[in-house]
């Protein structure tokens, strides 16, 4: 099962910072199964990624690097409150080299639902629905 990781504690990082987060387009978008809708804007992106990183116990990378002319890919495993999670992050950059669009996939489905519930609790009642951050109350 690819979402289980190698089990080698030496490969587990707790200090990873995604390089693409420092160069966001003003109108960057984020799509993820854990979100209710699409998040738009740099502020929303930073808030959601920050909250996700707080929930991750570690990150064990299979791959993190460029792909194609304007993309970046991350493939890692983690755990959220003890539940193993596999994550794929696909980043698309615009012509200026800024992060324009991010898609995040969590697996298996049970882990996605667990993660989405925890994120939903964090952002419940977000006052500005235009941010796209988990607008429903949990």
N, C-alpha and C positions, 0 to 999 in steps of 0.2 A: 504494500500500500504506500503510494508516494507521499501521502500526508503524514506519515509516521516519522520521517527523518531517519538518520543513521543511528540515533541513540548514543552517539559519542558526545559527551558533555564538553569536550575540548573544542568542538566545532560550533558550539552554541554561543552566539554573540548577543550581548545586551546593549551594545553601544552603536549599532548601525544607524546612520543617518542617511536618508536617500538624497543623493546629490542633485537629483532633478527638482527637489523641493525648493532650492535656492534661486531658481530661474523660471518663475511662473509667469505666463501671460496673464494680463489683467482679466481676460475673459476665459481662463482655463476652466475645463469641465471635468467632473469626476463621475464615473458610473460604477456602481457596485451592487451586487445582490443584497448587501447589508443596508443599502440606502433606500429611502422612500423617495424615488425620483432621482433627478440628476443634480449634483451640487455644482454651482457656478461661482467663479471668482476665487482669487487668491486667498482671501480671508477664510472662506468656507473650506477650501482645500487644506490649508494649514491646520484649521481646527479639527477637521475629521482625521487627518493623518496623525496629528498629535494625540488624539483620543485613542486611535487604534494602537499606536505605539505604546501607550500606557497599559493597554489590555494585554499586549503580547508579553509572554514571560521570557522569550528569547527569540532569536531568528537564526536558523541554520540554513545557509544558502547553498543551493545547488548551482545557481548561476545568477550573476548580476552584471549586466554590461550592455553595450550598444548592440543594436541589430539594425541592419539596413542603413539607409541614409539619414533617417530622422527618428529613429526609435531607440528605446531603452527597455530592457526586460529584466524583471526580478522573478526568481523562482525560489521559494524558501518554505520551510516548515516552521511551525511555532506551536505554542500551546496557549490557550486562553482558559484560565482557571482550571488547569489540568487537562483540558480536552485538546487532543492533537488536531492541528489545522494545517492544511496545505494552502499556499497562497501563490498566485501568479499575478504580477503587476505588469501591465503593458502601457508604456508611456510613448506618446507621439509628440514630437517637437514641431513647431512651426518654422517658417523660412528664416526667422531671426534666431533660431536655436532655443527658443523658450518652450517650456512644457506647456502644451496646448490642450491635450486630452489624456486622461488616465482612466484605465479600466482595471478593476481589481476583482479577482475571482477567488473566493474561499471555498474549500472543499474539505470533507464531505458535506452534504446538505445539513446534517444535524449540527455540525460545527458552525456553518454559516448562520443557521437560525439562532444558535446560542450567542454568537458574536453580534448579530444584528439586534438581538434583544438588549444586550449590554450597551451597545452604542445608542440604541433608542432611549434607554434610561438616561444616558449621559446628556442627550440633546432634546429630551422631552420638553415640549413647550417653548422651543426656540422662537423668540418673538418675531423674527423676520422670515416669513415663508419664502421670500425671494432668494434667500441663500441656498435653498435646496437641501438644507440639513434636516434630516429626519423630522418632518413637521408634525407627525401625529404624536399625540400623547400616548404613552405606553401604560 
